[in-house]
Amino acid sequence: MNPTHTTPLESGNRVQLPADWADALGLHGQVTLERTSNGILIRSGQPLSWDDIFATRLSVHPGDATTTPEITELSGDDLLF
C-alpha cells in the first residue's frame, strides 16, 4: 500500500479512496471524518446504538424541542402499531 495517492475532488465534494486502502484499513459502510490542522482524517465508523439513533428524534411539539410532552390520556388503542 503506497502511503500517498492523488485523486480528483468530484462533484458534490466526493473523494474516492483506493479500494486496496479501504480494504486494508477496514473502511466499509460509514466512516468518521475528523478535521485536523493537517487535513482530514478518515476513520472506520463507530456502530450506532439505538440510543444514538433516537437521541436526535423529532419532538411531538413542532418548533419546541425543549418541551417534554405530557400524556393526558392513554388507552389501549394508543399502543397499537
Distance bins in CASP14 RR format, pairs under 12 A and 6 or more apart:
PFRMAT RR
TARGET T0000
AUTHOR 0000-0000-0000
RMODE 2
METHOD distances of the structure
MODEL  1
1 17 0 0 0 0 0 1 0 0 0 0 0
1 18 0 0 0 0 1 0 0 0 0 0 0
1 19 0 0 0 0 0 1 0 0 0 0 0
1 20 1 0 0 1 0 0 0 0 0 0 0
1 21 1 0 0 1 0 0 0 0 0 0 0
1 22 0 0 0 0 0 1 0 0 0 0 0
1 23 0 0 0 0 1 0 0 0 0 0 0
1 24 1 0 1 0 0 0 0 0 0 0 0
1 25 0 0 0 0 1 0 0 0 0 0 0
2 18 0 0 0 0 1 0 0 0 0 0 0
2 20 0 0 0 0 1 0 0 0 0 0 0
2 21 0 0 0 0 1 0 0 0 0 0 0
2 24 0 0 0 0 0 1 0 0 0 0 0
3 18 0 0 0 0 0 1 0 0 0 0 0
3 21 0 0 0 0 1 0 0 0 0 0 0
3 24 0 0 0 0 0 1 0 0 0 0 0
4 18 0 0 0 0 0 1 0 0 0 0 0
4 21 0 0 0 0 0 1 0 0 0 0 0
5 15 0 0 0 0 0 1 0 0 0 0 0
5 16 0 0 0 0 0 1 0 0 0 0 0
5 17 0 0 0 0 1 0 0 0 0 0 0
5 18 1 0 1 0 0 0 0 0 0 0 0
5 19 0 0 0 0 0 1 0 0 0 0 0
5 20 0 0 0 0 1 0 0 0 0 0 0
5 21 1 0 0 1 0 0 0 0 0 0 0
5 22 0 0 0 0 0 1 0 0 0 0 0
6 15 0 0 0 0 0 1 0 0 0 0 0
6 16 0 0 0 0 0 1 0 0 0 0 0
6 18 0 0 0 0 0 1 0 0 0 0 0
7 14 0 0 0 0 1 0 0 0 0 0 0
7 15 1 0 0 1 0 0 0 0 0 0 0
7 16 1 0 0 1 0 0 0 0 0 0 0
7 17 1 0 0 1 0 0 0 0 0 0 0
7 18 1 0 0 1 0 0 0 0 0 0 0
7 19 0 0 0 0 0 1 0 0 0 0 0
7 21 0 0 0 0 0 1 0 0 0 0 0
8 14 0 0 0 0 1 0 0 0 0 0 0
8 15 0 0 0 0 1 0 0 0 0 0 0
8 16 0 0 0 0 1 0 0 0 0 0 0
9 15 1 0 0 1 0 0 0 0 0 0 0
9 16 0 0 0 0 1 0 0 0 0 0 0
9 40 0 0 0 0 0 1 0 0 0 0 0
10 16 1 0 0 1 0 0 0 0 0 0 0
13 33 0 0 0 0 0 1 0 0 0 0 0
13 40 0 0 0 0 0 1 0 0 0 0 0
15 21 0 0 0 0 0 1 0 0 0 0 0
15 22 0 0 0 0 0 1 0 0 0 0 0
15 31 0 0 0 0 0 1 0 0 0 0 0
15 33 0 0 0 0 0 1 0 0 0 0 0
15 40 0 0 0 0 1 0 0 0 0 0 0
15 42 0 0 0 0 1 0 0 0 0 0 0
16 22 0 0 0 0 1 0 0 0 0 0 0
16 27 0 0 0 0 0 1 0 0 0 0 0
16 42 0 0 0 0 0 1 0 0 0 0 0
17 23 0 0 0 0 1 0 0 0 0 0 0
17 24 0 0 0 0 0 1 0 0 0 0 0
17 25 0 0 0 0 1 0 0 0 0 0 0
17 26 0 0 0 0 0 1 0 0 0 0 0
17 27 1 0 0 1 0 0 0 0 0 0 0
17 28 0 0 0 0 0 1 0 0 0 0 0
17 29 0 0 0 0 0 1 0 0 0 0 0
17 31 0 0 0 0 1 0 0 0 0 0 0
17 33 0 0 0 0 0 1 0 0 0 0 0
17 40 0 0 0 0 0 1 0 0 0 0 0
17 42 1 0 0 1 0 0 0 0 0 0 0
18 24 0 0 0 0 1 0 0 0 0 0 0
18 25 0 0 0 0 0 1 0 0 0 0 0
18 27 0 0 0 0 0 1 0 0 0 0 0
19 25 0 0 0 0 0 1 0 0 0 0 0
19 26 0 0 0 0 0 1 0 0 0 0 0
19 27 0 0 0 0 0 1 0 0 0 0 0
19 28 0 0 0 0 0 1 0 0 0 0 0
20 26 0 0 0 0 0 1 0 0 0 0 0
20 27 0 0 0 0 0 1 0 0 0 0 0
21 27 1 0 0 1 0 0 0 0 0 0 0
21 31 0 0 0 0 0 1 0 0 0 0 0
21 42 0 0 0 0 1 0 0 0 0 0 0
22 28 1 0 0 1 0 0 0 0 0 0 0
22 29 0 0 0 0 1 0 0 0 0 0 0
22 31 0 0 0 0 1 0 0 0 0 0 0
22 42 0 0 0 0 1 0 0 0 0 0 0
22 44 0 0 0 0 1 0 0 0 0 0 0
23 44 0 0 0 0 0 1 0 0 0 0 0
24 44 0 0 0 0 0 1 0 0 0 0 0
25 31 0 0 0 0 1 0 0 0 0 0 0
25 41 0 0 0 0 0 1 0 0 0 0 0
25 42 0 0 0 0 1 0 0 0 0 0 0
25 43 0 0 0 0 1 0 0 0 0 0 0
25 44 1 0 0 1 0 0 0 0 0 0 0
25 45 0 0 0 0 0 1 0 0 0 0 0
26 42 0 0 0 0 0 1 0 0 0 0 0
26 43 0 0 0 0 0 1 0 0 0 0 0
26 44 1 0 1 0 0 0 0 0 0 0 0
26 45 0 0 0 0 1 0 0 0 0 0 0
27 33 0 0 0 0 0 1 0 0 0 0 0
27 42 1 0 0 1 0 0 0 0 0 0 0
27 43 0 0 0 0 1 0 0 0 0 0 0
27 44 1 0 1 0 0 0 0 0 0 0 0
27 45 0 0 0 0 1 0 0 0 0 0 0
28 44 1 0 0 1 0 0 0 0 0 0 0
28 45 0 0 0 0 1 0 0 0 0 0 0
28 47 0 0 0 0 0 1 0 0 0 0 0
29 42 0 0 0 0 0 1 0 0 0 0 0
29 44 0 0 0 0 1 0 0 0 0 0 0
29 45 1 0 0 1 0 0 0 0 0 0 0
29 46 0 0 0 0 0 1 0 0 0 0 0
29 47 0 0 0 0 0 1 0 0 0 0 0
29 48 0 0 0 0 0 1 0 0 0 0 0
30 42 0 0 0 0 0 1 0 0 0 0 0
30 43 0 0 0 0 0 1 0 0 0 0 0
30 44 0 0 0 0 1 0 0 0 0 0 0
30 45 1 0 1 0 0 0 0 0 0 0 0
30 46 0 0 0 0 1 0 0 0 0 0 0
30 47 0 0 0 0 1 0 0 0 0 0 0
30 48 0 0 0 0 1 0 0 0 0 0 0
30 52 0 0 0 0 0 1 0 0 0 0 0
31 40 0 0 0 0 0 1 0 0 0 0 0
31 41 0 0 0 0 1 0 0 0 0 0 0
31 42 1 0 1 0 0 0 0 0 0 0 0
31 43 1 0 0 1 0 0 0 0 0 0 0
31 44 1 0 0 1 0 0 0 0 0 0 0
31 45 1 0 1 0 0 0 0 0 0 0 0
31 46 0 0 0 0 1 0 0 0 0 0 0
32 40 0 0 0 0 0 1 0 0 0 0 0
32 41 0 0 0 0 1 0 0 0 0 0 0
32 42 1 0 0 1 0 0 0 0 0 0 0
32 43 1 0 1 0 0 0 0 0 0 0 0
32 44 1 0 0 1 0 0 0 0 0 0 0
32 45 1 0 1 0 0 0 0 0 0 0 0
32 46 1 0 0 1 0 0 0 0 0 0 0
32 47 0 0 0 0 0 1 0 0 0 0 0
32 48 0 0 0 0 0 1 0 0 0 0 0
33 39 0 0 0 0 0 1 0 0 0 0 0
33 40 1 0 1 0 0 0 0 0 0 0 0
33 41 1 0 0 1 0 0 0 0 0 0 0
33 42 1 0 0 1 0 0 0 0 0 0 0
33 43 1 0 0 1 0 0 0 0 0 0 0
33 44 0 0 0 0 0 1 0 0 0 0 0
33 45 0 0 0 0 1 0 0 0 0 0 0
34 40 1 0 0 1 0 0 0 0 0 0 0
34 41 1 0 1 0 0 0 0 0 0 0 0
34 42 1 0 0 1 0 0 0 0 0 0 0
34 43 1 0 0 1 0 0 0 0 0 0 0
34 44 0 0 0 0 0 1 0 0 0 0 0
34 45 0 0 0 0 0 1 0 0 0 0 0
35 41 1 0 0 1 0 0 0 0 0 0 0
35 42 0 0 0 0 0 1 0 0 0 0 0
36 42 0 0 0 0 0 1 0 0 0 0 0
36 43 0 0 0 0 0 1 0 0 0 0 0
45 52 0 0 0 0 0 1 0 0 0 0 0
46 52 0 0 0 0 1 0 0 0 0 0 0
47 53 0 0 0 0 0 1 0 0 0 0 0
48 54 0 0 0 0 1 0 0 0 0 0 0
48 55 0 0 0 0 1 0 0 0 0 0 0
48 56 0 0 0 0 0 1 0 0 0 0 0
49 55 0 0 0 0 1 0 0 0 0 0 0
50 57 0 0 0 0 0 1 0 0 0 0 0
51 57 0 0 0 0 0 1 0 0 0 0 0
55 65 0 0 0 0 0 1 0 0 0 0 0
56 65 0 0 0 0 1 0 0 0 0 0 0
57 65 0 0 0 0 1 0 0 0 0 0 0
57 69 0 0 0 0 0 1 0 0 0 0 0
58 64 0 0 0 0 0 1 0 0 0 0 0
58 65 0 0 0 0 1 0 0 0 0 0 0
58 69 0 0 0 0 0 1 0 0 0 0 0
59 65 1 0 1 0 0 0 0 0 0 0 0
59 66 0 0 0 0 1 0 0 0 0 0 0
59 67 1 0 0 1 0 0 0 0 0 0 0
59 68 0 0 0 0 1 0 0 0 0 0 0
59 69 1 0 0 1 0 0 0 0 0 0 0
60 67 0 0 0 0 1 0 0 0 0 0 0
60 68 0 0 0 0 1 0 0 0 0 0 0
60 69 1 0 1 0 0 0 0 0 0 0 0
60 70 0 0 0 0 1 0 0 0 0 0 0
60 71 0 0 0 0 1 0 0 0 0 0 0
61 67 1 0 1 0 0 0 0 0 0 0 0
61 68 0 0 0 0 1 0 0 0 0 0 0
61 69 1 0 0 1 0 0 0 0 0 0 0
61 70 0 0 0 0 1 0 0 0 0 0 0
62 69 0 0 0 0 0 1 0 0 0 0 0
71 78 0 0 0 0 1 0 0 0 0 0 0
71 79 0 0 0 0 0 1 0 0 0 0 0
72 78 0 0 0 0 0 1 0 0 0 0 0
END
